[in-house]
């Protein structure tokens, strides 16, 4: 069983590398290269990022509306293939409309790693009586950034153009798609132990506050993750360091979900999210306050160490609320997260064109994350009231 669990986790990590690393994060790395050599503007880059997130939203909606796990399993396999195909197709045109369609389809694929694979793995863990945590799975997001960053840097050293970069990423996706295809647990063929899972759904007020808080996190995430390479390359003293900055994000993000899982066990998920949000806001705003290399390094480490942890913590909560069908809560939360990702890039791109830098966009992004902190404090207050009410009820029942 331990070998099987290792294979399941490895399949999940490889799935994230293909459907998120290549289909989503690689675009951030190639954005300045495409701007320099393919005629892509800042606003155009923002629009392409938005279409990618629109695709992600559609993928999340599709995953949430499908209740047959066999269908989800097959969709996951289709997304692995589509991630590769859309990467190859990026080199065949420089038409913005065609690129927008491809980024939309790649966004749909990203939901395969974040939502469908997460749900299949979480379901497998619950049924086999393992701790319902997704830290190891989401470590794949950070690892995908590291791997894609290293590949892009190697290709740049080899003087590869933007088209060759996309092709190299597609080849890498093929390699990692193989274990993701073979070892992702099939919902009806994984030898799971039959365990009755009892759902413990949160209140409507809790769900609403969590959605609002997660929306704010999504806005903060999308601005930095989309434009961080371009932000760094735009600073004269840091030109050529964009890929290094993105690599540091990946290095920080790889162990972050596991670390935040441990923190959440000790202080609770909502308190852990509050701490992560505050640190992420600091990481987002630092380049606007100080664009020196040490400040940028601290910024990307804080951002990398928190953004994927927020996703991991929230989606792990899904397994605790709905162990019988974690995708239910996952879909609801991710729709809020994805909505922010659609909204964020376009105004940020226009602000960058208008002011010549991303500072205003970063201020807005950090402010949104801090608004999310306020929602989380309200959530914490609500959680304490519920616990207090339950304690009073239990005390009365014992007296009676």
C-alpha positions as CSV (number, residue, x, y, z in Angstrom):
1,X,0.0,0.0,0.0
2,X,2.9,2.4,0.7
3,X,4.3,1.8,-2.7
4,X,0.8,2.4,-4.2
5,X,0.4,5.6,-2.2
6,X,3.8,6.8,-3.5
7,X,2.7,6.1,-7.1
8,X,-0.5,8.0,-6.6
9,X,1.2,11.0,-5.2
10,X,3.8,10.9,-8.0
11,X,1.0,10.7,-10.6
12,X,-0.6,13.7,-9.0
13,X,2.7,15.7,-9.1
14,X,3.3,14.8,-12.7
15,X,-0.3,15.7,-13.5
16,X,0.3,19.2,-12.0
17,X,3.5,19.6,-13.9
18,X,1.8,18.9,-17.2
19,X,-1.6,20.6,-16.8
20,X,-0.5,23.5,-14.6
21,X,3.3,23.9,-15.1
22,X,3.2,23.7,-18.9
23,X,-0.3,24.7,-19.6
24,X,-0.3,27.7,-17.2
25,X,3.0,28.7,-15.5
26,X,5.2,28.4,-18.7
27,X,3.3,31.4,-20.2
28,X,4.6,33.7,-17.4
29,X,8.2,32.6,-18.2
30,X,7.8,33.1,-22.0
31,X,5.8,36.4,-21.7
32,X,8.8,38.8,-21.9
33,X,10.4,36.6,-24.7
34,X,7.1,36.7,-26.7
35,X,6.8,40.5,-26.1
36,X,10.4,41.0,-27.5
37,X,10.3,38.7,-30.4
38,X,6.6,37.9,-31.3
39,X,5.1,41.4,-31.0
40,X,3.0,40.8,-27.9
41,X,2.1,43.9,-25.9
42,X,1.6,44.3,-22.2
43,X,-2.1,44.6,-22.6
44,X,-2.1,41.7,-25.1
45,X,-0.3,39.7,-22.5
46,X,-2.9,40.6,-20.0
47,X,-5.7,39.5,-22.3
48,X,-4.1,36.2,-23.1
49,X,-3.7,35.6,-19.3
50,X,-7.4,36.4,-18.9
51,X,-8.5,34.0,-21.6
52,X,-6.3,31.3,-19.9
53,X,-8.2,31.9,-16.6
54,X,-11.5,31.9,-18.4
55,X,-10.6,28.5,-19.7
56,X,-9.7,27.5,-16.2
57,X,-13.1,28.7,-14.9
58,X,-14.9,26.7,-17.6
59,X,-12.8,23.7,-16.7
60,X,-13.7,24.1,-13.0
61,X,-17.4,24.5,-13.8
62,X,-17.2,21.4,-16.0
63,X,-15.5,19.4,-13.3
64,X,-18.0,20.5,-10.7
65,X,-21.0,19.7,-12.9
66,X,-19.8,16.1,-13.6
67,X,-20.6,13.7,-10.8
68,X,-19.5,10.5,-12.5
69,X,-16.0,9.8,-11.3
70,X,-15.2,7.6,-14.3
71,X,-16.0,10.6,-16.6
72,X,-13.7,12.8,-14.5
73,X,-10.9,10.2,-14.8
74,X,-11.3,10.2,-18.6
75,X,-11.4,14.0,-18.7
76,X,-8.1,14.1,-16.7
77,X,-6.5,11.9,-19.4
78,X,-7.9,14.1,-22.2
79,X,-6.4,17.2,-20.4
80,X,-3.0,15.6,-20.3
81,X,-3.1,15.2,-24.1
82,X,-4.6,18.7,-24.7
83,X,-1.9,20.4,-22.6
84,X,0.7,19.0,-25.0
85,X,-1.2,19.8,-28.1
86,X,-1.9,23.4,-27.2
87,X,1.7,24.0,-26.3
88,X,2.8,22.7,-29.8
89,X,0.1,24.8,-31.5
90,X,1.4,28.0,-29.9
91,X,4.3,28.0,-32.3
92,X,2.1,27.7,-35.4
93,X,0.8,31.3,-35.4
94,X,1.3,34.8,-34.1
95,X,-2.4,35.7,-34.4
96,X,-3.8,37.0,-31.1
97,X,-7.2,35.4,-31.7
98,X,-5.7,32.0,-32.3
99,X,-3.4,32.4,-29.2
100,X,-6.4,33.4,-27.1
101,X,-8.2,30.2,-28.1
102,X,-5.1,28.1,-27.3
103,X,-4.7,29.8,-23.9
104,X,-8.4,29.2,-23.2
105,X,-8.0,25.5,-23.9
106,X,-4.8,25.4,-21.8
107,X,-6.7,27.0,-19.0
108,X,-9.3,24.2,-19.2
109,X,-6.5,21.7,-18.9
110,X,-5.2,23.4,-15.7
111,X,-8.4,22.4,-13.9
112,X,-7.4,18.8,-14.6
113,X,-4.4,19.0,-12.3
114,X,-5.9,21.3,-9.7
115,X,-9.4,20.0,-9.4
116,X,-10.0,16.6,-11.0
117,X,-6.6,15.1,-10.0
118,X,-7.0,16.6,-6.5
119,X,-10.4,15.1,-6.1
120,X,-9.4,11.7,-7.4
121,X,-6.3,11.6,-5.1
122,X,-8.2,13.0,-2.0
123,X,-11.0,10.4,-2.6
124,X,-8.4,7.6,-2.8
125,X,-6.7,8.9,0.4
126,X,-10.0,9.0,2.4
127,X,-11.1,5.6,1.2
128,X,-7.7,4.0,2.1
129,X,-7.8,5.6,5.6
130,X,-4.9,8.0,5.0
131,X,-4.7,11.6,6.2
132,X,-6.8,13.8,3.9
133,X,-4.1,16.3,3.0
134,X,-3.0,17.5,-0.4
135,X,0.4,19.1,0.5
136,X,2.4,16.5,-1.4
137,X,0.2,16.8,-4.4
138,X,0.4,20.6,-4.6
139,X,4.2,20.5,-4.1
140,X,4.0,19.6,-7.8
141,X,3.0,23.2,-8.5
142,X,6.2,24.5,-7.1
143,X,8.2,21.7,-8.7
144,X,6.6,22.5,-12.0
145,X,7.8,26.1,-11.8
146,X,11.3,24.9,-10.9
147,X,11.4,22.5,-13.8
148,X,10.0,24.8,-16.4
149,X,12.3,27.7,-15.3
150,X,15.3,25.5,-15.6
151,X,14.2,24.3,-19.0
152,X,13.6,27.8,-20.3
153,X,17.0,29.0,-18.9
154,X,18.8,26.1,-20.6
155,X,17.0,26.8,-23.9
156,X,18.0,30.5,-23.6
157,X,21.6,29.5,-23.1
158,X,21.2,27.5,-26.4
159,X,19.8,30.7,-28.0
160,X,16.5,29.1,-28.6
161,X,13.7,31.4,-29.8
162,X,10.2,31.5,-28.3
163,X,8.9,28.9,-30.7
164,X,11.6,26.4,-29.8
165,X,10.9,27.1,-26.1
166,X,7.2,26.1,-26.5
167,X,8.2,22.9,-28.4
168,X,10.7,22.0,-25.6
169,X,8.0,22.5,-23.0
170,X,5.7,20.2,-25.0
171,X,8.4,17.5,-25.1
172,X,8.8,17.8,-21.3
173,X,5.0,17.5,-20.9
174,X,5.0,14.3,-22.9
175,X,7.6,12.8,-20.5
176,X,5.7,13.7,-17.3
177,X,2.3,12.8,-18.8
178,X,3.3,9.1,-18.9
179,X,3.3,8.4,-15.1
180,X,0.3,10.8,-14.7
181,X,-1.6,8.7,-17.2
182,X,-0.6,5.3,-15.8
183,X,-0.7,5.8,-12.0
184,X,-3.6,8.2,-11.4
185,X,-6.0,6.1,-9.3
186,X,-9.0,5.0,-11.2
187,X,-12.1,5.5,-9.0
188,X,-13.3,1.9,-9.4
189,X,-10.0,0.0,-9.9
190,X,-7.6,1.0,-7.1
191,X,-8.2,-1.7,-4.5
192,X,-9.5,0.8,-2.0
193,X,-10.9,-0.2,1.4
194,X,-14.6,0.5,1.8
195,X,-15.0,3.2,4.4
196,X,-18.2,5.1,5.0
197,X,-17.5,8.8,4.7
198,X,-19.7,11.2,6.6
199,X,-19.9,14.7,5.3
200,X,-19.7,17.7,7.7
201,X,-20.8,20.6,5.5
202,X,-20.1,24.2,6.7
203,X,-22.8,26.8,7.1
204,X,-23.9,29.1,4.3
205,X,-22.3,32.1,6.1
206,X,-19.0,30.2,6.4
207,X,-19.0,29.2,2.7
208,X,-19.8,32.8,1.6
209,X,-17.0,34.3,3.7
210,X,-14.6,31.7,2.5
211,X,-15.5,32.4,-1.2
212,X,-14.9,36.1,-0.7
213,X,-11.6,35.5,1.0
214,X,-10.5,33.1,-1.7
215,X,-11.5,35.5,-4.4
216,X,-9.1,38.1,-2.9
217,X,-6.4,35.5,-2.7
218,X,-7.0,34.6,-6.4
219,X,-6.6,38.3,-7.4
220,X,-3.3,38.6,-5.5
221,X,-2.0,35.4,-7.0
222,X,-2.8,36.1,-10.6
223,X,-1.1,39.5,-10.8
224,X,2.2,38.4,-9.4
225,X,2.3,34.9,-11.1
226,X,1.4,36.4,-14.5
227,X,3.7,39.4,-14.5
228,X,6.5,38.7,-12.1
229,X,9.0,37.8,-14.8
230,X,8.1,40.9,-16.8
231,X,8.2,43.0,-13.6
232,X,11.8,41.9,-12.8
233,X,12.9,42.2,-16.4
234,X,11.5,45.8,-16.5
235,X,14.0,46.9,-13.8
236,X,17.2,48.0,-15.5
237,X,19.5,46.7,-12.8
238,X,17.7,43.3,-12.8
239,X,17.5,42.6,-16.5
240,X,18.2,38.9,-17.2
241,X,17.0,37.9,-13.7
242,X,13.4,37.2,-14.5
243,X,13.9,33.5,-15.0
244,X,15.9,33.4,-11.8
245,X,13.1,35.1,-9.9
246,X,10.5,32.6,-11.2
247,X,12.8,29.7,-10.3
248,X,13.0,31.0,-6.7
249,X,9.2,31.1,-6.6
250,X,9.1,27.5,-7.5
251,X,11.8,26.6,-5.0
252,X,9.8,28.3,-2.2
253,X,6.5,26.8,-3.4
254,X,7.7,23.2,-3.5
255,X,7.9,22.5,0.2
256,X,5.3,25.2,1.2
257,X,2.2,23.1,1.1
258,X,3.7,20.5,3.3
259,X,5.0,23.1,5.8
260,X,1.6,24.9,5.9
261,X,-0.2,21.5,6.4
262,X,1.9,21.1,9.6
263,X,1.1,24.7,10.6
264,X,-2.6,24.2,10.0
265,X,-2.6,21.0,12.2
266,X,-1.2,23.1,15.1
267,X,-3.2,26.4,14.9
268,X,-6.2,25.5,12.6
269,X,-6.8,26.1,8.9
270,X,-8.3,29.6,9.2
271,X,-5.5,31.0,11.3
272,X,-3.0,29.4,9.0
273,X,-4.7,31.1,6.0
274,X,-4.6,34.5,7.8
275,X,-0.8,34.1,8.3
276,X,-0.3,33.0,4.7
277,X,-2.4,35.9,3.3
278,X,-0.5,38.5,5.2
279,X,2.9,37.1,4.1
280,X,1.7,36.9,0.5
281,X,0.5,40.6,0.6
282,X,4.0,41.6,1.8
283,X,5.6,39.6,-1.0
284,X,3.4,41.1,-3.6
285,X,4.0,44.8,-2.6
286,X,7.7,44.6,-2.0
287,X,8.8,45.2,-5.7
288,X,6.7,48.3,-5.8
289,X,8.4,49.6,-2.6
290,X,12.0,48.6,-3.4
291,X,13.2,47.1,-6.7
292,X,16.7,46.1,-5.4
293,X,17.8,42.5,-5.9
294,X,17.5,41.5,-2.1
295,X,14.0,43.0,-2.0
296,X,12.9,41.1,-5.1
297,X,14.4,37.8,-3.8
298,X,12.5,38.3,-0.5
299,X,9.4,39.1,-2.5
300,X,9.4,36.0,-4.6
301,X,10.3,33.8,-1.7
302,X,7.3,35.1,0.3
303,X,5.0,34.9,-2.7
304,X,6.2,31.4,-3.6
305,X,5.9,30.2,0.0
306,X,2.3,31.3,0.3
307,X,0.3,31.3,-2.9
308,X,0.1,27.6,-3.5
309,X,-0.2,27.0,0.2
310,X,-3.5,29.0,0.2
311,X,-4.8,26.7,-2.5
312,X,-3.7,23.6,-0.8
313,X,-5.2,24.6,2.6
314,X,-8.6,25.5,1.1
315,X,-8.9,22.4,-1.1
316,X,-7.8,20.2,1.8
317,X,-10.7,21.7,3.8
318,X,-12.9,20.4,1.0
319,X,-11.9,16.9,2.0
320,X,-12.8,17.5,5.6
321,X,-16.2,19.0,4.8
322,X,-17.2,16.6,2.1
323,X,-15.1,13.4,2.3
324,X,-17.7,11.6,0.2
325,X,-17.4,14.1,-2.6
326,X,-14.6,16.7,-2.1
327,X,-15.0,18.1,-5.6
328,X,-18.3,19.7,-4.4
329,X,-16.6,22.3,-2.1
330,X,-13.5,22.4,-4.4
331,X,-15.6,23.6,-7.3
332,X,-17.4,26.2,-5.3
333,X,-14.2,27.7,-3.9
334,X,-12.3,27.5,-7.2
335,X,-15.0,29.4,-9.1
336,X,-14.4,32.3,-6.7
337,X,-10.7,32.0,-7.1
338,X,-10.9,31.7,-10.9
339,X,-13.2,34.7,-11.2
340,X,-10.5,36.9,-9.6
341,X,-8.0,35.4,-12.0
342,X,-10.1,36.5,-15.0
343,X,-10.5,40.0,-13.6
344,X,-6.9,40.7,-12.5
345,X,-4.6,40.6,-15.5
346,X,-6.4,43.0,-17.9
347,X,-6.5,46.1,-15.7
348,X,-3.0,45.3,-14.5
349,X,-1.7,45.2,-18.1
350,X,-3.4,48.5,-18.9
351,X,-2.1,50.2,-15.8
352,X,1.4,49.0,-16.7
353,X,1.1,50.5,-20.1
354,X,-0.3,53.8,-18.8
355,X,2.3,54.3,-16.0
356,X,5.3,52.5,-17.5
357,X,5.5,50.0,-14.6
358,X,3.5,47.6,-12.5
359,X,3.6,49.4,-9.2
360,X,-0.1,50.5,-9.2
361,X,-1.2,47.0,-10.1
362,X,0.9,45.6,-7.3
363,X,-0.6,48.0,-4.8
364,X,-4.1,47.1,-5.9
365,X,-3.2,43.4,-5.7
366,X,-1.8,43.6,-2.2
367,X,-4.8,45.6,-1.0
368,X,-7.1,42.9,-2.3
369,X,-5.3,40.2,-0.4
370,X,-5.5,42.3,2.8
371,X,-9.3,42.6,2.2
372,X,-9.2,38.9,2.1
373,X,-7.6,38.9,5.6
374,X,-10.6,40.8,6.9
375,X,-12.9,38.2,5.5
376,X,-10.8,35.5,7.2
377,X,-11.0,37.3,10.6
378,X,-14.8,37.3,10.2
379,X,-14.6,33.6,9.4
380,X,-12.5,33.0,12.5
381,X,-15.1,34.9,14.6
382,X,-17.9,32.8,13.1
383,X,-15.9,29.6,13.7
384,X,-15.5,30.6,17.4
385,X,-19.2,31.4,17.8
386,X,-20.1,28.0,16.3
387,X,-17.7,26.2,18.7
388,X,-19.1,28.1,21.7
389,X,-22.7,27.3,20.7
390,X,-21.8,23.6,20.3
391,X,-20.1,23.6,23.7
392,X,-23.2,25.1,25.3
393,X,-25.5,22.6,23.6
394,X,-23.2,19.7,24.7
395,X,-23.2,21.0,28.3
396,X,-27.0,21.2,28.4
397,X,-27.3,17.7,27.0
398,X,-25.0,16.4,29.7
399,X,-27.1,18.1,32.4
400,X,-30.3,16.8,31.0
